[in-house]
Amino acid sequence: MILSVLVFVLYGFDVIDEGSMLIWSYILIFIAAATSILFPIGYFIANPKKAKTALIGIGAFVILGGIAYVMAEDTIPTFLGAEAFEIDHSSSKNISTSLITTYLLSAVTLGVILYAEIAKYFK
């Protein structure tokens, strides 16, 4: 963090340029991505029994994404000005998959909330 403050101060005094700031931000992004990937892997190796529940959750998201991908259409929308977006079939499929995934996750969330509220009354 001190190094980031130093880089910011040096940029403020025009000692370094925007390119150096971009390189520093890329380095920080790489460090953040590496730690966010490596620490959970280390935790899974250290605690394999607890990793089972996390892997079940990850598997559920993968299955949900697969269901959304199968449901998605690759038709290019036709509306006034659609040509300006330059959407091809794969982009349309990815956008449709993202929207369907959002809808499915919203439905699951709503179902869990309703279940939790209704279950309170029967206890």
Residue frames relative to the residue before (quaternion, step in Angstrom):
aa qw qx qy qz dx dy dz
M 1.0000 0.0000 0.0000 0.0000 0.00 0.00 0.00
I 0.6286 0.5288 -0.3378 0.4595 3.55 1.00 -0.78
L 0.6368 0.5304 -0.3245 0.4559 3.55 1.03 -0.79
S 0.6366 0.5184 -0.3281 0.4673 3.60 1.04 -0.72
V 0.6318 0.5112 -0.3322 0.4787 3.57 1.01 -0.75
L 0.6377 0.5282 -0.3217 0.4592 3.58 1.00 -0.83
V 0.6481 0.5038 -0.3158 0.4759 3.59 0.95 -0.87
F 0.6496 0.5166 -0.3164 0.4594 3.60 0.97 -0.83
V 0.6617 0.4955 -0.3076 0.4712 3.60 0.95 -0.86
L 0.6482 0.5127 -0.3223 0.4616 3.58 0.96 -0.84
Y 0.6297 0.5137 -0.3294 0.4807 3.57 1.07 -0.69
G 0.6458 0.5363 -0.3169 0.4414 3.57 1.00 -0.79
F 0.7238 0.3900 -0.2290 0.5211 3.58 1.12 -0.66
D 0.4823 -0.7087 0.3949 0.3305 3.59 1.30 0.37
V 0.3342 0.7256 -0.5257 0.2925 3.59 1.04 0.76
I 0.7695 0.1590 -0.0982 0.6107 3.58 1.10 -0.73
D 0.4190 -0.7203 0.5025 0.2304 3.57 -1.22 0.52
E 0.7512 -0.3947 0.2843 0.4462 3.55 -1.35 -0.09
G 0.6039 0.5746 -0.3557 0.4226 3.58 1.07 -0.69
S 0.6576 0.4954 -0.3053 0.4785 3.57 0.98 -0.80
M 0.6277 0.5232 -0.3332 0.4704 3.57 1.05 -0.71
L 0.6471 0.5091 -0.3194 0.4692 3.59 1.00 -0.79
I 0.6361 0.5143 -0.3305 0.4708 3.58 0.95 -0.82
W 0.6545 0.5037 -0.3175 0.4660 3.59 0.93 -0.84
S 0.6559 0.4948 -0.3230 0.4697 3.61 0.97 -0.76
Y 0.6212 0.5231 -0.3445 0.4710 3.61 1.05 -0.67
I 0.6311 0.5234 -0.3309 0.4672 3.58 0.99 -0.78
L 0.6748 0.4889 -0.2967 0.4664 3.59 0.90 -0.88
I 0.6353 0.5143 -0.3307 0.4717 3.60 1.01 -0.75
F 0.6441 0.5127 -0.3217 0.4676 3.60 0.97 -0.82
I 0.6520 0.5065 -0.3201 0.4647 3.61 0.93 -0.85
A 0.6620 0.5014 -0.3059 0.4656 3.60 0.94 -0.87
A 0.6654 0.4932 -0.3069 0.4688 3.59 0.94 -0.85
A 0.6582 0.5131 -0.3143 0.4525 3.59 0.93 -0.87
T 0.6903 0.4621 -0.2979 0.4703 3.60 0.88 -0.83
S 0.6553 0.5046 -0.3288 0.4559 3.60 1.02 -0.66
I 0.6696 0.4485 -0.3001 0.5103 3.59 1.22 -0.32
L 0.7268 0.4740 -0.2573 0.4253 3.59 0.82 -0.98
F 0.6534 0.5279 -0.3369 0.4253 3.63 0.91 -0.75
P 0.6655 0.4645 -0.3355 0.4783 3.67 0.85 -0.70
I 0.6140 0.5292 -0.3589 0.4628 3.60 1.04 -0.66
G 0.6461 0.5080 -0.3120 0.4766 3.58 0.99 -0.80
Y 0.6394 0.5135 -0.3203 0.4743 3.58 1.04 -0.75
F 0.6421 0.5185 -0.3250 0.4618 3.59 0.97 -0.80
I 0.6584 0.4969 -0.3100 0.4728 3.58 0.99 -0.79
A 0.6904 0.4779 -0.2817 0.4643 3.60 0.97 -0.83
N 0.7980 0.1623 -0.0619 0.5771 3.61 1.04 -0.75
P 0.0789 -0.8521 0.5141 0.0586 3.62 0.39 1.13
K 0.6261 0.5394 -0.3603 0.4328 3.64 1.07 -0.57
K 0.6772 0.4668 -0.2912 0.4886 3.59 1.01 -0.76
A 0.5938 0.5822 -0.3614 0.4216 3.56 1.15 -0.51
K 0.5374 0.6494 -0.3974 0.3627 3.57 1.17 -0.52
T 0.6852 0.4745 -0.3001 0.4640 3.60 0.87 -0.88
A 0.6369 0.5144 -0.3332 0.4676 3.59 1.02 -0.72
L 0.6608 0.5014 -0.3098 0.4648 3.58 0.97 -0.80
I 0.5993 0.5382 -0.3609 0.4700 3.59 1.11 -0.58
G 0.6550 0.5057 -0.3059 0.4708 3.60 0.99 -0.82
I 0.6478 0.5010 -0.3143 0.4801 3.57 0.98 -0.83
G 0.6431 0.5237 -0.3127 0.4630 3.56 1.01 -0.82
A 0.6292 0.5303 -0.3331 0.4603 3.58 1.04 -0.76
F 0.6548 0.4955 -0.3152 0.4758 3.60 1.00 -0.78
V 0.6337 0.5189 -0.3351 0.4657 3.59 1.02 -0.75
I 0.6528 0.5019 -0.3104 0.4749 3.58 0.96 -0.86
L 0.6413 0.5195 -0.3181 0.4666 3.59 0.99 -0.84
G 0.6521 0.5023 -0.3067 0.4780 3.58 1.00 -0.80
G 0.6383 0.5228 -0.3201 0.4656 3.57 1.06 -0.74
I 0.6395 0.5123 -0.3196 0.4758 3.56 1.00 -0.82
A 0.6600 0.4997 -0.3073 0.4692 3.58 0.95 -0.87
Y 0.6437 0.5223 -0.3273 0.4536 3.60 1.00 -0.77
V 0.6543 0.4986 -0.3136 0.4742 3.58 0.99 -0.80
M 0.6863 0.4835 -0.2827 0.4641 3.59 1.01 -0.77
A 0.5975 0.6109 -0.3573 0.3771 3.60 1.14 -0.59
E 0.2961 -0.7315 0.5895 0.1724 3.52 -1.19 0.70
D 0.3250 -0.7551 0.5353 0.1940 3.55 -1.15 0.59
T 0.3637 0.7334 -0.4997 0.2832 3.56 1.19 0.43
I 0.4066 -0.7059 0.5303 0.2348 3.52 -1.00 0.87
P 0.4332 -0.7192 0.4703 0.2718 3.61 -0.70 1.01
T 0.2086 -0.7617 0.6012 0.1219 3.53 -1.12 0.71
F 0.2769 0.7099 -0.6066 0.2269 3.50 -0.62 1.21
L 0.6866 -0.4869 0.3402 0.4192 3.53 -1.25 0.34
G 0.8202 0.1877 -0.1682 0.5136 3.58 -0.64 1.13
A 0.3859 0.7478 -0.4701 0.2664 3.61 1.23 0.17
E 0.5849 0.6011 -0.3712 0.3984 3.59 1.13 -0.58
A 0.6026 0.5907 -0.3552 0.4022 3.59 1.10 -0.61
F 0.6637 0.5210 -0.3092 0.4386 3.60 1.13 -0.54
E 0.2291 -0.8139 0.5002 0.1867 3.61 1.26 -0.37
I 0.2241 0.7847 -0.5362 0.2157 3.57 0.82 1.04
D 0.1714 -0.7615 0.6159 0.1065 3.56 -0.91 0.96
H 0.7445 -0.4245 0.2716 0.4380 3.57 -1.30 0.04
S 0.6727 0.4880 -0.3172 0.4568 3.62 0.92 -0.79
S 0.6296 0.5152 -0.3392 0.4725 3.61 1.02 -0.70
S 0.6443 0.5199 -0.3176 0.4622 3.56 0.98 -0.83
K 0.6423 0.5144 -0.3177 0.4710 3.59 1.02 -0.80
N 0.6670 0.4988 -0.3054 0.4616 3.60 0.94 -0.86
I 0.6474 0.5068 -0.3185 0.4719 3.58 0.97 -0.82
S 0.6604 0.5042 -0.3015 0.4677 3.56 0.93 -0.89
T 0.6277 0.5286 -0.3287 0.4675 3.59 1.03 -0.79
S 0.6587 0.5091 -0.3109 0.4585 3.59 0.93 -0.86
L 0.6643 0.4991 -0.3084 0.4631 3.57 0.93 -0.85
I 0.6702 0.4876 -0.3064 0.4683 3.59 0.88 -0.88
T 0.6164 0.5314 -0.3455 0.4672 3.60 1.04 -0.72
T 0.6438 0.5126 -0.3179 0.4708 3.58 0.97 -0.82
Y 0.6547 0.5050 -0.3155 0.4657 3.59 0.93 -0.85
L 0.6710 0.4976 -0.3041 0.4579 3.60 0.90 -0.90
L 0.6625 0.4922 -0.3111 0.4712 3.60 0.93 -0.84
S 0.6276 0.5227 -0.3354 0.4695 3.60 1.05 -0.70
A 0.6543 0.5061 -0.3111 0.4681 3.59 0.97 -0.83
V 0.6464 0.5040 -0.3196 0.4754 3.59 0.97 -0.82
T 0.6481 0.5183 -0.3165 0.4596 3.59 0.94 -0.85
L 0.6561 0.4999 -0.3068 0.4750 3.57 0.92 -0.88
G 0.6496 0.5222 -0.3115 0.4564 3.59 0.98 -0.82
V 0.6597 0.4955 -0.3083 0.4736 3.58 0.96 -0.82
I 0.6430 0.5141 -0.3250 0.4655 3.60 0.98 -0.81
L 0.6674 0.4912 -0.3030 0.4707 3.59 0.89 -0.89
Y 0.6405 0.5229 -0.3250 0.4591 3.59 0.96 -0.83
A 0.6658 0.5056 -0.3079 0.4540 3.58 0.90 -0.90
E 0.6810 0.4826 -0.2952 0.4649 3.58 0.94 -0.82
I 0.6785 0.4751 -0.2968 0.4752 3.60 0.93 -0.83
A 0.6379 0.5387 -0.3315 0.4393 3.60 1.01 -0.77
K 0.5784 0.5891 -0.3770 0.4199 3.62 1.13 -0.55
Y 0.6844 0.5047 -0.2926 0.4373 3.58 0.97 -0.82
F 0.7059 0.4531 -0.2679 0.4738 3.60 1.12 -0.52
K 0.5824 0.5752 -0.3856 0.4258 3.60 1.22 0.04
